[in-house]
Amino acid sequence: MSILSIQSAVAYGHVGNSAAVFPLQRIGVEVMPVYTVNFSNHTGYGAWGGPLIAPDDVRAVIDGVEARGAFPGVDAVLSGYQGGEGIADVIIETVARVKAANPSAIYACDPVMGNAISGCFVAPAIPVLMRERVVPVADLITPNQFELGFLTGTEPADLASTLDAVDAVRALGPRIVLVTSVVRPEAEDDTIEMLAVDDRGAWIVQTPRLPVKANGSGDVTAALFTAHYLRTEDAADALARTVSSVFDLLSMTYAARARELMLVEAQEFYARPRMQFAVKRVR
């Protein structure tokens, strides 16, 4: 399996491609990382060094990959945080070129815009761009519950309204939707959930909520779910494997009181997920 991953990169810590690439490699996926930014660290620190990479420079890297004859072997294009508006055009163009070379390839988009605690943390034009141009060409998307609400103009607050919002976003184009950070009043206290929906049904899984803010965990989640789904086309299995791996990654990070993900230390949890959480069919 081969994934072309167009995302940010940092030298210190783990977000974007610096979070997604190693877990994918650890489960046997060939990854071609293309950087959209090359920062010293993620912007949550308030200060960082390094450049946003110009769209034409990102395109030039992708052109070089295509020139090596790689596109027919690409099974998925994966994208995450988009540092500037012009990157969307590059991604959309790349998806079309990859699918022309390999019609069975998919586009997996993590529509990074914000979260329920921080609100939107991207440039004002990005959420509109995501909703109107990027998400409609995606096959698989991995929004959190807050981002799902923005994409659909809704406020999902329980399972029924979250499923309705998923149906609305699937009507835009994506077949497969993974909703992360699902919070609903009918769930058990101190828990958090993920919901996966495709043409075959909808499944939810619940884990304890850990008191840890871990930048990059969404990038790991999107990468692992994409790879597992590509292998099996089984949303329930992909959900179970992804949740198990990410929960153990976060548990290790929390136990170490680390600000950055213990990405390398948790590698056995990607290769051999413990499958410790029950996935429940909800539709």
N, C-alpha and C positions, 0 to 999 in steps of 0.2 A: 504494500500500500504506500502511496506517495501523496503528500499534502504540500501545496504551495501556500505558505502562511505569510500574509501581508499585514504586518503589525509593527508597533513600536518596539524599541529595544533599549535596555539600560545596562550599564556596566556594573552598577552596584545594586543588588537586590533582584527581584523577580517580578516583572510585569510584562505584558505583551508577549513578544516572541521569547523574551528572557524567562518567561514563565511557562510558555506553551511547548517549546521545542523539546526540552529534555524529557518531560513525561511522555510525549509522543514517541521519542526515540527509544525510551525504556520499554515501551510495549511493542516495539518492532516496526514503527512507522518511519519511512524515509521522509524527512522534512526538508523543504527548500525555503529557508527564511528570507524574506525581503523586508527591509526595515523602512518604516515611515518617519521615525525619529531615531536619533542616536544620542540619548541623554546619559548623563552620569548616573542619575537615579530618578525615581518617579517624582512627579511634581508635588506630591503630598508633603514633601519635606519643606516646601516653600522656596527652595533655591536649588538650582541645578545648572549643569553646563552641557553644552553640546547643541547640535542643530536639529531643527525640523528639516527633513529632507525634501527638496523640491519635487513636485509631482513628476517633472520631466526626468529627474534623476532616478526616481523609483521606477518609472516606465523603462528607462534604459537598462536597469538591472533585469527587469522582466523580459525585455527584448533579448537580452543575452542568454537567459535561461531558455527561451523559445528557440533561439538559434542553435542551441545544443541538441535540439530534437526532444526536449523533455515533455512537452505538453501532452502527447498521446498517452503518456504513462501517469499523468496527474489524475488522481481519483477525487480530489477536492481542493477547492480554493477556500482558505480560511482567512477571515479578516476580523479585526477587533478595533481598538481605539484608533480613530482617525484624527491626526493632529491638525490637519488643515482641510479646507473645503475641496481643494483640487484632487486630493487622493481618491475621492469617490469615483471620479471619472476614470482614473487609472484602474481601480478595482473592477468597475463595471466592464470596461474594455477587456481586461484580462479574463474575466469570467467568460465572456463571449468567445474569446480566442481559444481558451482551454476547452470549452464545450464543443467548438468546431472541430478540434483535434480529437476529442474524446467525448462523444455524446452522452456517455453514462456518468461523466463527472458531475459533482454537485458543488454548489456554492453555499458554504456555511458562514453566516454572518452573526457576530456578537455585536449587537447595536449599542455600543457603549455610549451612554448619555448622562447617567447619574444614578442616584438611588434615593430611597425614601427618607434617609437621614440627611444627606447633603444636598438634595435637589439636583438640578442639572449642573454639571461641572465642565461642560464642553462649550465651545464657541456657539453663539446663538443660532448660527445658520446650520449647524450640524444636525440637530434633531429633526428639523424640517427636511433636510437632505436625506436623512435616514428613512423617514416615513414615506417620502414621495418618490425617491429614486433608487435607493439601495435595497431596502427590504423587499420591494416588489420583484426584484430579480433573484432573490435568495431562494434556495430550496430548504434550508434549515436555519433557524434563528434561535438565539439563546438569550432573550431579554430577561432582566429581573422583573419583578412584579410592577415596580415603578415605571420602568421603560415600556413594558407592555401597555400600561395605561396611557402613556403619551402616544404611542404608536396608533392606538385605537380611539383616542379621545374619550376614554372611560376612566373610572376609578375602581378597579377590581378590589374588593374588600372581603370576599368570602369565596368558597369554592365555585358556586354557581356563577358569580359574576366574573371570576377569573377564567372559567371555561368559556363563557360568552365572549370575553375579550380575545381569547385564543382563537375562537371561531372567526372573529372579525379580522384578526391579523392574518389568519390563513387565507381569508378571502382576498387579501392583497397579493398573494403569490406563494409564500412558503408552505410546503407540505408538512414539515416537521418543526415542532416548536417545543423548546425546553424552557420552562419558566423557573427561574431561580429566586431565592429569597421570598418564597410565598409565605405570607403571614395572614391568618384568618382567625376570627374570633372563636370558631368552633373547634379549633385545634387544641391539643393539650398545651398547658402552660410551659414556657421555656423551651419551646420547640420551634423548628423552622422546616420548611418543606420545599421540595422540587416537584414540578409537574411536567410530564412529557406527553405530547399529543401527536399522533400521526393518523393516517387514513384508517388504521386498524383499531384505534381506541385511544383512551387516555388513562394515565397511571400517575399516582402520587406516592411519594415516599417522605417519611418524617424522620428527622434526627434531632437530638438535643441541640439547643442553641448554645454555642460557645461564646464566651465574652471576649472575643478577639476581633480586631479589625485587621484584615489581612489583604493588603493590596496584591492583586494578581491572582487571587483564588478564582475569580470569574474567568480569567483567561485559561487557567488550568481546566476548569469545568467545561468550557466550550470546546477545548481541544480534545479532551478525553471522550466527551460524549460524541463528538463528530466521528472520531476514529472507531469507537465501539459500534456506533450505528452503521457506519459504512461496512463493517465486517459482518454484521448479523441482520441488519434491517429489522431489528427487534428493539423497539423503544423501551420496553420494560427491562430487558436485560441491560441495555446501554445505560439506562437510568440507575439501576442497582449498582453496576460496576463503578460508574462515575461518582455517585454519592458516597459509596464506601471509601474510594480512594481519597476524595477531597476531604471527607470528615477526618480520616486518619492523618492527612497532611495538616489540617488545621489543629487537630488535637496535639500533634507533636510540636507545632509552632507555639501553641498556647502554653504547653508544659515547659517549654524552654524560655518563655517570656520574651520571645524574639519579635522584633518589629517586622522583619522580613520573613517570608515563607521559608521553612526548612525543606526546600524543594529537593535537594540532593539526598538529604538524610532520610526522606520519606519514600525513596524510590521503590522499595519492595512493595509498598502499598499500591503502586500503579501496576506493577508486573503481576502481583497476586492479590487482588482485592479480597478483603475478608468476607464480603457479601453479608454484612451483619445487620442490614436493615430490610424490612419487608416492604415490597412494592405492592400497592393496592390498586386494583382497577377501579376507576370511578366512572367509566363510560365505555 
